[in-house]
Structure formats: structure tokens, C-alpha cells
Amino acid sequence: MLGFFVAAKSNPYLYVMLRKEYPQFNKRIFWDVNFDALDYEGKASFIIERVFERGDVPDIRACRRYYGDDKIKQALTNAKWLSLQTIYLACAVLENELTDYRCYNTAQSNPEHRTY
């Protein structure tokens, strides 16, 4: 197995296939955190929620390529808060229902007070 990694380092194409490169997100999405210190695996839910909430189409595509639809679906359906616009976008991208999202169900069970 060690010989394979040595051969892969000498061949740049194989080395790129073995090493999973981080997606290139726009820094404006993560304006309030240290962008260079993002933990792409440990804070995956935070990153996915933030990209879908504030990112544009290339950012969402990069997120889907890096994390995959299953991990994105798990992170977004278990999110405590997402805007209604983001939930509709996620439904269209991931092909699921509004009622699959925890934050949508919570918002429906706690309607806002009406001002008279």
C-alpha cells in the first residue's frame, strides 16, 4: 500500500484523486469567522447551512461536489433555523418536501403573534 502512495505522489493526477481538496467558497459567506481556519469536516453542518443561506450558485455547486447530497440533506433537514427562501431552494435542489425540515415544522407549530 505504501508503494501506491509513493507512485501517486510522483503522478500528479493520482495525487489529486487521493487528496480531497477543499471547495473554493466566496469569503463574504464567512464574514464573521476566520475563513482560513474553517474545519471542513468538523463543522460541516455550519458550513453547509451558511453556504445555502448566503452563497450563490457556484458556491452551492462546490458544496454539493465536496459534501454530497446525502450529507447536505442531513445537515439541512436537521437545521434549527433556515429562512423560508433557503428551505424552498433546498427542496428544489434535494427533491424533498417542506415537512422534511425540522425548522419548517417548528415554525408551523409556533405561529407569530398578530399585531392589532
Biopython code that builds the backbone (N, CA, C, O; Angstrom):
import numpy as np
from Bio.PDB.StructureBuilder import StructureBuilder

atoms = [
    (1, "MET", "N", (0.821, -1.189, 0.000)),
    (1, "MET", "CA", (0.000, 0.000, 0.000)),
    (1, "MET", "C", (0.864, 1.251, 0.000)),
    (1, "MET", "O", (0.500, 2.246, -0.627)),
    (2, "LEU", "N", (1.985, 1.224, 0.681)),
    (2, "LEU", "CA", (2.870, 2.372, 0.734)),
    (2, "LEU", "C", (3.413, 2.696, -0.654)),
    (2, "LEU", "O", (3.584, 3.867, -0.995)),
    (3, "GLY", "N", (3.686, 1.666, -1.458)),
    (3, "GLY", "CA", (4.177, 1.887, -2.813)),
    (3, "GLY", "C", (3.167, 2.628, -3.666)),
    (3, "GLY", "O", (3.547, 3.389, -4.555)),
    (4, "PHE", "N", (1.880, 2.416, -3.406)),
    (4, "PHE", "CA", (0.848, 3.115, -4.164)),
    (4, "PHE", "C", (0.889, 4.608, -3.895)),
    (4, "PHE", "O", (0.756, 5.410, -4.819)),
    (5, "PHE", "N", (1.076, 4.998, -2.603)),
    (5, "PHE", "CA", (1.125, 6.416, -2.274)),
    (5, "PHE", "C", (2.373, 7.074, -2.836)),
    (5, "PHE", "O", (2.322, 8.237, -3.238)),
    (6, "VAL", "N", (3.480, 6.369, -2.874)),
    (6, "VAL", "CA", (4.703, 6.912, -3.468)),
    (6, "VAL", "C", (4.488, 7.127, -4.960)),
    (6, "VAL", "O", (4.891, 8.151, -5.511)),
    (7, "ALA", "N", (3.844, 6.148, -5.616)),
    (7, "ALA", "CA", (3.570, 6.290, -7.043)),
    (7, "ALA", "C", (2.575, 7.415, -7.280)),
    (7, "ALA", "O", (2.666, 8.129, -8.279)),
    (8, "ALA", "N", (1.633, 7.571, -6.372)),
    (8, "ALA", "CA", (0.634, 8.617, -6.541)),
    (8, "ALA", "C", (1.246, 9.999, -6.398)),
    (8, "ALA", "O", (0.845, 10.927, -7.100)),
    (9, "LYS", "N", (2.219, 10.152, -5.495)),
    (9, "LYS", "CA", (2.867, 11.456, -5.345)),
    (9, "LYS", "C", (3.712, 11.809, -6.556)),
    (9, "LYS", "O", (3.873, 12.986, -6.878)),
    (10, "SER", "N", (4.251, 10.807, -7.228)),
    (10, "SER", "CA", (5.033, 11.098, -8.422)),
    (10, "SER", "C", (4.132, 11.403, -9.612)),
    (10, "SER", "O", (4.557, 12.077, -10.550)),
    (11, "ASN", "N", (2.896, 10.916, -9.586)),
    (11, "ASN", "CA", (1.938, 11.189, -10.648)),
    (11, "ASN", "C", (0.931, 12.210, -10.119)),
    (11, "ASN", "O", (0.121, 11.873, -9.255)),
    (12, "PRO", "N", (0.962, 13.445, -10.616)),
    (12, "PRO", "CA", (0.082, 14.484, -10.063)),
    (12, "PRO", "C", (-1.404, 14.166, -10.202)),
    (12, "PRO", "O", (-2.192, 14.562, -9.343)),
    (13, "TYR", "N", (-1.801, 13.471, -11.247)),
    (13, "TYR", "CA", (-3.214, 13.165, -11.443)),
    (13, "TYR", "C", (-3.716, 12.232, -10.342)),
    (13, "TYR", "O", (-4.790, 12.458, -9.784)),
    (14, "LEU", "N", (-2.951, 11.186, -10.023)),
    (14, "LEU", "CA", (-3.353, 10.263, -8.965)),
    (14, "LEU", "C", (-3.332, 10.934, -7.598)),
    (14, "LEU", "O", (-4.171, 10.641, -6.746)),
    (15, "TYR", "N", (-2.376, 11.831, -7.389)),
    (15, "TYR", "CA", (-2.274, 12.511, -6.107)),
    (15, "TYR", "C", (-3.489, 13.398, -5.857)),
    (15, "TYR", "O", (-3.981, 13.473, -4.731)),
    (16, "VAL", "N", (-3.974, 14.068, -6.896)),
    (16, "VAL", "CA", (-5.164, 14.904, -6.749)),
    (16, "VAL", "C", (-6.380, 14.032, -6.472)),
    (16, "VAL", "O", (-7.260, 14.437, -5.713)),
    (17, "MET", "N", (-6.451, 12.863, -7.060)),
    (17, "MET", "CA", (-7.573, 11.971, -6.822)),
    (17, "MET", "C", (-7.589, 11.467, -5.377)),
    (17, "MET", "O", (-8.661, 11.284, -4.800)),
    (18, "LEU", "N", (-6.424, 11.244, -4.797)),
    (18, "LEU", "CA", (-6.357, 10.750, -3.421)),
    (18, "LEU", "C", (-6.647, 11.847, -2.407)),
    (18, "LEU", "O", (-7.296, 11.603, -1.390)),
    (19, "ARG", "N", (-6.176, 13.031, -2.677)),
    (19, "ARG", "CA", (-6.319, 14.143, -1.750)),
    (19, "ARG", "C", (-7.613, 14.887, -2.082)),
    (19, "ARG", "O", (-7.803, 15.329, -3.214)),
    (20, "LYS", "N", (-8.483, 15.022, -1.113)),
    (20, "LYS", "CA", (-9.748, 15.711, -1.326)),
    (20, "LYS", "C", (-9.519, 17.198, -1.074)),
    (20, "LYS", "O", (-9.278, 17.609, 0.061)),
    (21, "GLU", "N", (-9.594, 17.998, -2.128)),
    (21, "GLU", "CA", (-9.342, 19.424, -1.993)),
    (21, "GLU", "C", (-10.575, 20.137, -1.472)),
    (21, "GLU", "O", (-11.707, 19.755, -1.769)),
    (22, "TYR", "N", (-10.336, 21.175, -0.693)),
    (22, "TYR", "CA", (-11.429, 21.948, -0.125)),
    (22, "TYR", "C", (-12.107, 22.770, -1.209)),
    (22, "TYR", "O", (-11.455, 23.206, -2.158)),
    (23, "PRO", "N", (-13.403, 22.983, -1.078)),
    (23, "PRO", "CA", (-14.111, 23.802, -2.067)),
    (23, "PRO", "C", (-13.696, 25.267, -1.967)),
    (23, "PRO", "O", (-13.266, 25.732, -0.911)),
    (24, "GLN", "N", (-13.827, 25.967, -3.051)),
    (24, "GLN", "CA", (-13.471, 27.382, -3.099)),
    (24, "GLN", "C", (-14.730, 28.221, -2.921)),
    (24, "GLN", "O", (-15.411, 28.540, -3.895)),
    (25, "PHE", "N", (-15.039, 28.577, -1.678)),
    (25, "PHE", "CA", (-16.196, 29.405, -1.383)),
    (25, "PHE", "C", (-15.793, 30.866, -1.396)),
    (25, "PHE", "O", (-14.629, 31.211, -1.195)),
    (26, "ASN", "N", (-16.773, 31.714, -1.635)),
    (26, "ASN", "CA", (-16.549, 33.148, -1.567)),
    (26, "ASN", "C", (-16.370, 33.536, -0.096)),
    (26, "ASN", "O", (-17.124, 33.075, 0.761)),
    (27, "LYS", "N", (-15.392, 34.367, 0.193)),
    (27, "LYS", "CA", (-15.097, 34.721, 1.589)),
    (27, "LYS", "C", (-16.198, 35.550, 2.231)),
    (27, "LYS", "O", (-16.279, 35.609, 3.458)),
    (28, "ARG", "N", (-17.037, 36.184, 1.444)),
    (28, "ARG", "CA", (-18.108, 37.006, 2.019)),
    (28, "ARG", "C", (-19.146, 36.160, 2.750)),
    (28, "ARG", "O", (-19.870, 36.672, 3.604)),
    (29, "ILE", "N", (-19.226, 34.867, 2.421)),
    (29, "ILE", "CA", (-20.178, 33.988, 3.099)),
    (29, "ILE", "C", (-19.792, 33.819, 4.567)),
    (29, "ILE", "O", (-20.655, 33.734, 5.441)),
    (30, "PHE", "N", (-18.507, 33.770, 4.821)),
    (30, "PHE", "CA", (-17.996, 33.539, 6.176)),
    (30, "PHE", "C", (-17.333, 34.807, 6.703)),
    (30, "PHE", "O", (-16.192, 34.775, 7.162)),
    (31, "TRP", "N", (-18.048, 35.911, 6.635)),
    (31, "TRP", "CA", (-17.501, 37.204, 7.007)),
    (31, "TRP", "C", (-17.222, 37.323, 8.494)),
    (31, "TRP", "O", (-16.389, 38.136, 8.895)),
    (32, "ASP", "N", (-17.888, 36.543, 9.316)),
    (32, "ASP", "CA", (-17.761, 36.702, 10.762)),
    (32, "ASP", "C", (-16.866, 35.665, 11.430)),
    (32, "ASP", "O", (-16.717, 35.678, 12.652)),
    (33, "VAL", "N", (-16.268, 34.771, 10.653)),
    (33, "VAL", "CA", (-15.366, 33.760, 11.211)),
    (33, "VAL", "C", (-14.037, 33.818, 10.463)),
    (33, "VAL", "O", (-13.939, 34.424, 9.395)),
    (34, "ASN", "N", (-13.033, 33.191, 11.028)),
    (34, "ASN", "CA", (-11.729, 33.130, 10.379)),
    (34, "ASN", "C", (-11.811, 32.142, 9.211)),
    (34, "ASN", "O", (-11.850, 30.929, 9.422)),
    (35, "PHE", "N", (-11.837, 32.653, 8.007)),
    (35, "PHE", "CA", (-12.032, 31.838, 6.817)),
    (35, "PHE", "C", (-10.917, 30.804, 6.648)),
    (35, "PHE", "O", (-11.175, 29.679, 6.219)),
    (36, "ASP", "N", (-9.691, 31.176, 6.978)),
    (36, "ASP", "CA", (-8.550, 30.270, 6.785)),
    (36, "ASP", "C", (-8.516, 29.133, 7.806)),
    (36, "ASP", "O", (-7.810, 28.145, 7.603)),
    (37, "ALA", "N", (-9.262, 29.258, 8.885)),
    (37, "ALA", "CA", (-9.252, 28.232, 9.929)),
    (37, "ALA", "C", (-10.530, 27.392, 9.926)),
    (37, "ALA", "O", (-10.838, 26.743, 10.925)),
    (38, "LEU", "N", (-11.281, 27.393, 8.816)),
    (38, "LEU", "CA", (-12.511, 26.596, 8.758)),
    (38, "LEU", "C", (-12.193, 25.108, 8.835)),
    (38, "LEU", "O", (-11.298, 24.615, 8.149)),
    (39, "ASP", "N", (-12.926, 24.411, 9.666)),
    (39, "ASP", "CA", (-12.803, 22.958, 9.796)),
    (39, "ASP", "C", (-13.888, 22.329, 8.926)),
    (39, "ASP", "O", (-15.035, 22.199, 9.353)),
    (40, "TYR", "N", (-13.523, 21.941, 7.706)),
    (40, "TYR", "CA", (-14.491, 21.481, 6.717)),
    (40, "TYR", "C", (-15.179, 20.177, 7.102)),
    (40, "TYR", "O", (-16.294, 19.924, 6.644)),
    (41, "GLU", "N", (-14.568, 19.362, 7.907)),
    (41, "GLU", "CA", (-15.187, 18.107, 8.324)),
    (41, "GLU", "C", (-15.881, 18.242, 9.674)),
    (41, "GLU", "O", (-16.993, 17.745, 9.846)),
    (42, "GLY", "N", (-15.252, 18.897, 10.617)),
    (42, "GLY", "CA", (-15.820, 19.021, 11.957)),
    (42, "GLY", "C", (-17.020, 19.950, 12.020)),
    (42, "GLY", "O", (-17.935, 19.715, 12.810)),
    (43, "LYS", "N", (-17.039, 20.984, 11.219)),
    (43, "LYS", "CA", (-18.118, 21.970, 11.213)),
    (43, "LYS", "C", (-18.892, 21.922, 9.896)),
    (43, "LYS", "O", (-19.285, 22.961, 9.365)),
    (44, "ALA", "N", (-19.109, 20.723, 9.373)),
    (44, "ALA", "CA", (-19.763, 20.556, 8.071)),
    (44, "ALA", "C", (-21.179, 21.115, 8.076)),
    (44, "ALA", "O", (-21.583, 21.752, 7.103)),
    (45, "SER", "N", (-21.935, 20.900, 9.130)),
    (45, "SER", "CA", (-23.314, 21.399, 9.179)),
    (45, "SER", "C", (-23.340, 22.920, 9.130)),
    (45, "SER", "O", (-24.152, 23.504, 8.412)),
    (46, "PHE", "N", (-22.459, 23.563, 9.888)),
    (46, "PHE", "CA", (-22.381, 25.021, 9.884)),
    (46, "PHE", "C", (-22.053, 25.537, 8.487)),
    (46, "PHE", "O", (-22.677, 26.486, 8.012)),
    (47, "ILE", "N", (-21.087, 24.923, 7.835)),
    (47, "ILE", "CA", (-20.662, 25.370, 6.512)),
    (47, "ILE", "C", (-21.768, 25.168, 5.488)),
    (47, "ILE", "O", (-22.024, 26.053, 4.672)),
    (48, "ILE", "N", (-22.420, 24.024, 5.522)),
    (48, "ILE", "CA", (-23.496, 23.735, 4.564)),
    (48, "ILE", "C", (-24.651, 24.720, 4.754)),
    (48, "ILE", "O", (-25.157, 25.271, 3.777)),
    (49, "GLU", "N", (-25.070, 24.946, 5.998)),
    (49, "GLU", "CA", (-26.156, 25.888, 6.258)),
    (49, "GLU", "C", (-25.788, 27.284, 5.784)),
    (49, "GLU", "O", (-26.612, 27.970, 5.178)),
    (50, "ARG", "N", (-24.568, 27.711, 6.052)),
    (50, "ARG", "CA", (-24.140, 29.054, 5.675)),
    (50, "ARG", "C", (-24.056, 29.204, 4.162)),
    (50, "ARG", "O", (-24.431, 30.248, 3.627)),
    (51, "VAL", "N", (-23.572, 28.187, 3.467)),
    (51, "VAL", "CA", (-23.468, 28.257, 2.008)),
    (51, "VAL", "C", (-24.849, 28.327, 1.380)),
    (51, "VAL", "O", (-25.065, 29.120, 0.464)),
    (52, "PHE", "N", (-25.782, 27.521, 1.846)),
    (52, "PHE", "CA", (-27.127, 27.561, 1.275)),
    (52, "PHE", "C", (-27.858, 28.847, 1.656)),
    (52, "PHE", "O", (-28.695, 29.326, 0.891)),
    (53, "GLU", "N", (-27.559, 29.406, 2.811)),
    (53, "GLU", "CA", (-28.224, 30.626, 3.251)),
    (53, "GLU", "C", (-27.673, 31.861, 2.534)),
    (53, "GLU", "O", (-28.445, 32.740, 2.151)),
    (54, "ARG", "N", (-26.361, 31.942, 2.347)),
    (54, "ARG", "CA", (-25.755, 33.176, 1.840)),
    (54, "ARG", "C", (-24.963, 33.029, 0.549)),
    (54, "ARG", "O", (-24.517, 34.027, -0.016)),
    (55, "GLY", "N", (-24.783, 31.813, 0.080)),
    (55, "GLY", "CA", (-23.977, 31.602, -1.114)),
    (55, "GLY", "C", (-24.767, 31.779, -2.392)),
    (55, "GLY", "O", (-25.995, 31.872, -2.377)),
    (56, "ASP", "N", (-24.040, 31.823, -3.502)),
    (56, "ASP", "CA", (-24.704, 31.868, -4.790)),
    (56, "ASP", "C", (-24.526, 30.527, -5.486)),
    (56, "ASP", "O", (-24.035, 29.578, -4.874)),
    (57, "VAL", "N", (-24.914, 30.431, -6.750)),
    (57, "VAL", "CA", (-24.958, 29.148, -7.447)),
    (57, "VAL", "C", (-23.593, 28.438, -7.487)),
    (57, "VAL", "O", (-23.545, 27.241, -7.201)),
    (58, "PRO", "N", (-22.488, 29.112, -7.826)),
    (58, "PRO", "CA", (-21.199, 28.389, -7.810)),
    (58, "PRO", "C", (-20.809, 27.858, -6.427)),
    (58, "PRO", "O", (-20.200, 26.795, -6.318)),
    (59, "ASP", "N", (-21.160, 28.596, -5.381)),
    (59, "ASP", "CA", (-20.859, 28.129, -4.023)),
    (59, "ASP", "C", (-21.666, 26.882, -3.677)),
    (59, "ASP", "O", (-21.139, 25.947, -3.073)),
    (60, "ILE", "N", (-22.933, 26.867, -4.055)),
    (60, "ILE", "CA", (-23.775, 25.707, -3.779)),
    (60, "ILE", "C", (-23.302, 24.500, -4.578)),
    (60, "ILE", "O", (-23.304, 23.380, -4.068)),
    (61, "ARG", "N", (-22.900, 24.718, -5.813)),
    (61, "ARG", "CA", (-22.366, 23.608, -6.614)),
    (61, "ARG", "C", (-21.099, 23.042, -6.009)),
    (61, "ARG", "O", (-20.922, 21.824, -5.966)),
    (62, "ALA", "N", (-20.208, 23.916, -5.538)),
    (62, "ALA", "CA", (-18.972, 23.448, -4.903)),
    (62, "ALA", "C", (-19.273, 22.686, -3.622)),
    (62, "ALA", "O", (-18.611, 21.695, -3.314)),
    (63, "CYS", "N", (-20.259, 23.142, -2.883)),
    (63, "CYS", "CA", (-20.667, 22.460, -1.650)),
    (63, "CYS", "C", (-21.215, 21.077, -1.956)),
    (63, "CYS", "O", (-20.893, 20.115, -1.259)),
    (64, "ARG", "N", (-22.036, 20.967, -2.989)),
    (64, "ARG", "CA", (-22.594, 19.662, -3.359)),
    (64, "ARG", "C", (-21.508, 18.711, -3.843)),
    (64, "ARG", "O", (-21.566, 17.514, -3.561)),
    (65, "ARG", "N", (-20.516, 19.228, -4.570)),
    (65, "ARG", "CA", (-19.413, 18.372, -5.034)),
    (65, "ARG", "C", (-18.584, 17.861, -3.865)),
    (65, "ARG", "O", (-18.163, 16.704, -3.861)),
    (66, "TYR", "N", (-18.349, 18.705, -2.884)),
    (66, "TYR", "CA", (-17.471, 18.324, -1.768)),
    (66, "TYR", "C", (-18.180, 17.410, -0.772)),
    (66, "TYR", "O", (-17.636, 16.374, -0.388)),
    (67, "TYR", "N", (-19.386, 17.783, -0.353)),
    (67, "TYR", "CA", (-20.065, 17.033, 0.703)),
    (67, "TYR", "C", (-20.986, 15.936, 0.199)),
    (67, "TYR", "O", (-21.180, 14.939, 0.895)),
    (68, "GLY", "N", (-21.553, 16.083, -0.977)),
    (68, "GLY", "CA", (-22.504, 15.103, -1.485)),
    (68, "GLY", "C", (-23.911, 15.406, -0.993)),
    (68, "GLY", "O", (-24.092, 16.020, 0.059)),
    (69, "ASP", "N", (-24.893, 14.979, -1.750)),
    (69, "ASP", "CA", (-26.286, 15.304, -1.443)),
    (69, "ASP", "C", (-26.783, 14.669, -0.149)),
    (69, "ASP", "O", (-27.617, 15.261, 0.537)),
    (70, "ASP", "N", (-26.299, 13.493, 0.200)),
    (70, "ASP", "CA", (-26.773, 12.839, 1.426)),
    (70, "ASP", "C", (-26.386, 13.630, 2.672)),
    (70, "ASP", "O", (-27.210, 13.828, 3.565)),
    (71, "LYS", "N", (-25.140, 14.081, 2.734)),
    (71, "LYS", "CA", (-24.680, 14.843, 3.896)),
    (71, "LYS", "C", (-25.352, 16.213, 3.942)),
    (71, "LYS", "O", (-25.669, 16.717, 5.019)),
    (72, "ILE", "N", (-25.567, 16.811, 2.779)),
    (72, "ILE", "CA", (-26.242, 18.109, 2.725)),
    (72, "ILE", "C", (-27.687, 17.960, 3.180)),
    (72, "ILE", "O", (-28.187, 18.787, 3.943)),
    (73, "LYS", "N", (-28.354, 16.917, 2.720)),
    (73, "LYS", "CA", (-29.744, 16.690, 3.117)),
    (73, "LYS", "C", (-29.849, 16.480, 4.623)),
    (73, "LYS", "O", (-30.772, 16.990, 5.257)),
    (74, "GLN", "N", (-28.925, 15.743, 5.190)),
    (74, "GLN", "CA", (-28.937, 15.502, 6.632)),
    (74, "GLN", "C", (-28.715, 16.809, 7.400)),
    (74, "GLN", "O", (-29.397, 17.071, 8.390)),
    (75, "ALA", "N", (-27.773, 17.617, 6.947)),
    (75, "ALA", "CA", (-27.470, 18.869, 7.652)),
    (75, "ALA", "C", (-28.631, 19.855, 7.563)),
    (75, "ALA", "O", (-28.979, 20.496, 8.556)),
    (76, "LEU", "N", (-29.232, 19.980, 6.381)),
    (76, "LEU", "CA", (-30.295, 20.967, 6.213)),
    (76, "LEU", "C", (-31.615, 20.527, 6.850)),
    (76, "LEU", "O", (-32.346, 21.363, 7.381)),
    (77, "THR", "N", (-31.924, 19.259, 6.806)),
    (77, "THR", "CA", (-33.184, 18.816, 7.418)),
    (77, "THR", "C", (-33.120, 18.872, 8.939)),
    (77, "THR", "O", (-34.162, 18.946, 9.591)),
    (78, "ASN", "N", (-31.932, 18.837, 9.517)),
    (78, "ASN", "CA", (-31.788, 18.907, 10.976)),
    (78, "ASN", "C", (-31.434, 20.297, 11.475)),
    (78, "ASN", "O", (-31.220, 20.479, 12.674)),
    (79, "ALA", "N", (-31.367, 21.286, 10.586)),
    (79, "ALA", "CA", (-31.010, 22.649, 10.986)),
    (79, "ALA", "C", (-32.078, 23.235, 11.900)),
    (79, "ALA", "O", (-33.269, 22.990, 11.709)),
    (80, "LYS", "N", (-31.648, 24.009, 12.893)),
    (80, "LYS", "CA", (-32.597, 24.620, 13.822)),
    (80, "LYS", "C", (-33.275, 25.834, 13.212)),
    (80, "LYS", "O", (-34.417, 26.137, 13.556)),
    (81, "TRP", "N", (-32.587, 26.541, 12.303)),
    (81, "TRP", "CA", (-33.197, 27.695, 11.666)),
    (81, "TRP", "C", (-32.659, 27.860, 10.259)),
    (81, "TRP", "O", (-31.447, 27.828, 10.044)),
    (82, "LEU", "N", (-33.547, 28.034, 9.309)),
    (82, "LEU", "CA", (-33.241, 28.415, 7.936)),
    (82, "LEU", "C", (-34.357, 29.345, 7.482)),
    (82, "LEU", "O", (-35.499, 29.211, 7.921)),
    (83, "SER", "N", (-34.028, 30.281, 6.608)),
    (83, "SER", "CA", (-35.071, 31.148, 6.071)),
    (83, "SER", "C", (-35.983, 30.327, 5.164)),
    (83, "SER", "O", (-35.585, 29.278, 4.658)),
    (84, "LEU", "N", (-37.182, 30.800, 4.967)),
    (84, "LEU", "CA", (-38.138, 30.083, 4.127)),
    (84, "LEU", "C", (-37.626, 29.986, 2.689)),
    (84, "LEU", "O", (-37.854, 28.985, 2.009)),
    (85, "GLN", "N", (-36.942, 31.018, 2.236)),
    (85, "GLN", "CA", (-36.357, 31.012, 0.895)),
    (85, "GLN", "C", (-35.314, 29.904, 0.759)),
    (85, "GLN", "O", (-35.258, 29.230, -0.269)),
    (86, "THR", "N", (-34.500, 29.715, 1.775)),
    (86, "THR", "CA", (-33.482, 28.668, 1.757)),
    (86, "THR", "C", (-34.124, 27.285, 1.796)),
    (86, "THR", "O", (-33.641, 26.360, 1.143)),
    (87, "ILE", "N", (-35.189, 27.138, 2.543)),
    (87, "ILE", "CA", (-35.877, 25.843, 2.597)),
    (87, "ILE", "C", (-36.457, 25.493, 1.236)),
    (87, "ILE", "O", (-36.362, 24.347, 0.797)),
    (88, "TYR", "N", (-37.060, 26.475, 0.560)),
    (88, "TYR", "CA", (-37.587, 26.225, -0.782)),
    (88, "TYR", "C", (-36.475, 25.864, -1.760)),
    (88, "TYR", "O", (-36.646, 24.974, -2.593)),
    (89, "LEU", "N", (-35.344, 26.544, -1.664)),
    (89, "LEU", "CA", (-34.196, 26.223, -2.522)),
    (89, "LEU", "C", (-33.713, 24.806, -2.253)),
    (89, "LEU", "O", (-33.464, 24.045, -3.189)),
    (90, "ALA", "N", (-33.579, 24.447, -0.981)),
    (90, "ALA", "CA", (-33.116, 23.106, -0.627)),
    (90, "ALA", "C", (-34.098, 22.037, -1.112)),
    (90, "ALA", "O", (-33.683, 20.966, -1.555)),
    (91, "CYS", "N", (-35.389, 22.325, -1.027)),
    (91, "CYS", "CA", (-36.393, 21.381, -1.535)),
    (91, "CYS", "C", (-36.232, 21.167, -3.033)),
    (91, "CYS", "O", (-36.354, 20.043, -3.520)),
    (92, "ALA", "N", (-35.963, 22.231, -3.756)),
    (92, "ALA", "CA", (-35.800, 22.117, -5.204)),
    (92, "ALA", "C", (-34.522, 21.379, -5.566)),
    (92, "ALA", "O", (-34.515, 20.566, -6.491)),
    (93, "VAL", "N", (-33.446, 21.654, -4.849)),
    (93, "VAL", "CA", (-32.152, 21.031, -5.157)),
    (93, "VAL", "C", (-32.124, 19.569, -4.738)),
    (93, "VAL", "O", (-31.634, 18.718, -5.480)),
    (94, "LEU", "N", (-32.644, 19.277, -3.558)),
    (94, "LEU", "CA", (-32.547, 17.927, -2.994)),
    (94, "LEU", "C", (-33.775, 17.066, -3.258)),
    (94, "LEU", "O", (-33.794, 15.887, -2.907)),
    (95, "GLU", "N", (-34.788, 17.643, -3.868)),
    (95, "GLU", "CA", (-36.006, 16.935, -4.254)),
    (95, "GLU", "C", (-36.688, 16.247, -3.062)),
    (95, "GLU", "O", (-36.928, 15.040, -3.079)),
    (96, "ASN", "N", (-36.989, 17.036, -2.041)),
    (96, "ASN", "CA", (-37.755, 16.517, -0.910)),
    (96, "ASN", "C", (-38.845, 17.510, -0.538)),
    (96, "ASN", "O", (-39.010, 18.520, -1.222)),
    (97, "GLU", "N", (-39.584, 17.253, 0.515)),
    (97, "GLU", "CA", (-40.756, 18.044, 0.888)),
    (97, "GLU", "C", (-40.420, 19.064, 1.976)),
    (97, "GLU", "O", (-39.436, 18.919, 2.701)),
    (98, "LEU", "N", (-41.252, 20.090, 2.074)),
    (98, "LEU", "CA", (-41.082, 21.105, 3.117)),
    (98, "LEU", "C", (-41.164, 20.497, 4.515)),
    (98, "LEU", "O", (-40.440, 20.906, 5.423)),
    (99, "THR", "N", (-42.038, 19.533, 4.676)),
    (99, "THR", "CA", (-42.254, 18.944, 6.002)),
    (99, "THR", "C", (-41.086, 18.068, 6.458)),
    (99, "THR", "O", (-41.078, 17.608, 7.600)),
    (100, "ASP", "N", (-40.110, 17.831, 5.598)),
    (100, "ASP", "CA", (-38.927, 17.071, 5.998)),
    (100, "ASP", "C", (-37.971, 17.909, 6.843)),
    (100, "ASP", "O", (-37.074, 17.365, 7.488)),
    (101, "TYR", "N", (-38.156, 19.224, 6.845)),
    (101, "TYR", "CA", (-37.214, 20.135, 7.508)),
    (101, "TYR", "C", (-37.684, 20.452, 8.921)),
    (101, "TYR", "O", (-38.818, 20.880, 9.135)),
    (102, "ARG", "N", (-36.809, 20.238, 9.859)),
    (102, "ARG", "CA", (-37.100, 20.464, 11.275)),
    (102, "ARG", "C", (-37.493, 21.923, 11.530)),
    (102, "ARG", "O", (-38.441, 22.190, 12.267)),
    (103, "CYS", "N", (-36.773, 22.853, 10.929)),
    (103, "CYS", "CA", (-37.043, 24.265, 11.176)),
    (103, "CYS", "C", (-38.389, 24.690, 10.591)),
    (103, "CYS", "O", (-39.038, 25.576, 11.147)),
    (104, "TYR", "N", (-38.819, 24.096, 9.506)),
    (104, "TYR", "CA", (-40.128, 24.408, 8.933)),
    (104, "TYR", "C", (-41.234, 23.919, 9.853)),
    (104, "TYR", "O", (-42.201, 24.640, 10.102)),
    (105, "ASN", "N", (-41.098, 22.709, 10.356)),
    (105, "ASN", "CA", (-42.115, 22.165, 11.265)),
    (105, "ASN", "C", (-42.184, 22.951, 12.567)),
    (105, "ASN", "O", (-43.270, 23.153, 13.110)),
    (106, "THR", "N", (-41.045, 23.393, 13.071)),
    (106, "THR", "CA", (-41.024, 24.195, 14.291)),
    (106, "THR", "C", (-41.714, 25.531, 14.066)),
    (106, "THR", "O", (-42.461, 25.999, 14.927)),
    (107, "ALA", "N", (-41.471, 26.144, 12.923)),
    (107, "ALA", "CA", (-42.101, 27.429, 12.623)),
    (107, "ALA", "C", (-43.613, 27.277, 12.463)),
    (107, "ALA", "O", (-44.361, 28.183, 12.831)),
    (108, "GLN", "N", (-44.066, 26.172, 11.931)),
    (108, "GLN", "CA", (-45.500, 25.950, 11.766)),
    (108, "GLN", "C", (-46.185, 25.717, 13.109)),
    (108, "GLN", "O", (-47.347, 26.085, 13.282)),
    (109, "SER", "N", (-45.496, 25.123, 14.037)),
    (109, "SER", "CA", (-46.101, 24.853, 15.342)),
    (109, "SER", "C", (-46.039, 26.057, 16.275)),
    (109, "SER", "O", (-46.705, 26.068, 17.310)),
    (110, "ASN", "N", (-45.247, 27.074, 15.924)),
    (110, "ASN", "CA", (-45.141, 28.298, 16.722)),
    (110, "ASN", "C", (-45.461, 29.516, 15.851)),
    (110, "ASN", "O", (-44.553, 30.253, 15.464)),
    (111, "PRO", "N", (-46.745, 29.733, 15.539)),
    (111, "PRO", "CA", (-47.066, 30.860, 14.670)),
    (111, "PRO", "C", (-46.794, 32.196, 15.371)),
    (111, "PRO", "O", (-46.815, 32.281, 16.599)),
    (112, "GLU", "N", (-46.545, 33.212, 14.587)),
    (112, "GLU", "CA", (-46.262, 34.534, 15.134)),
    (112, "GLU", "C", (-47.534, 35.163, 15.691)),
    (112, "GLU", "O", (-48.644, 34.857, 15.255)),
    (113, "HIS", "N", (-47.347, 36.041, 16.654)),
    (113, "HIS", "CA", (-48.477, 36.780, 17.204)),
    (113, "HIS", "C", (-48.912, 37.856, 16.211)),
    (113, "HIS", "O", (-48.090, 38.459, 15.520)),
    (114, "ARG", "N", (-50.179, 38.072, 16.160)),
    (114, "ARG", "CA", (-50.712, 39.119, 15.282)),
    (114, "ARG", "C", (-50.753, 40.441, 16.036)),
    (114, "ARG", "O", (-51.120, 40.492, 17.210)),
    (115, "THR", "N", (-50.376, 41.490, 15.352)),
    (115, "THR", "CA", (-50.468, 42.811, 15.957)),
    (115, "THR", "C", (-51.801, 43.430, 15.574)),
    (115, "THR", "O", (-52.179, 43.427, 14.402)),
    (116, "TYR", "N", (-52.501, 43.949, 16.541)),
    (116, "TYR", "CA", (-53.814, 44.532, 16.295)),
    (116, "TYR", "C", (-53.737, 46.034, 16.318)),
    (116, "TYR", "O", (-54.750, 46.707, 16.130)),
]
sb = StructureBuilder()
sb.init_structure("model")
sb.init_model(0)
sb.init_chain("A")
sb.init_seg("    ")
for serial, (resi, resn, name, xyz) in enumerate(atoms, 1):
    if name == "N":
        sb.init_residue(resn, " ", resi, " ")
    sb.init_atom(name, np.array(xyz, "f"), 0.0, 1.0, " ", f" {name:<3s}", serial, name[0])
structure = sb.get_structure()
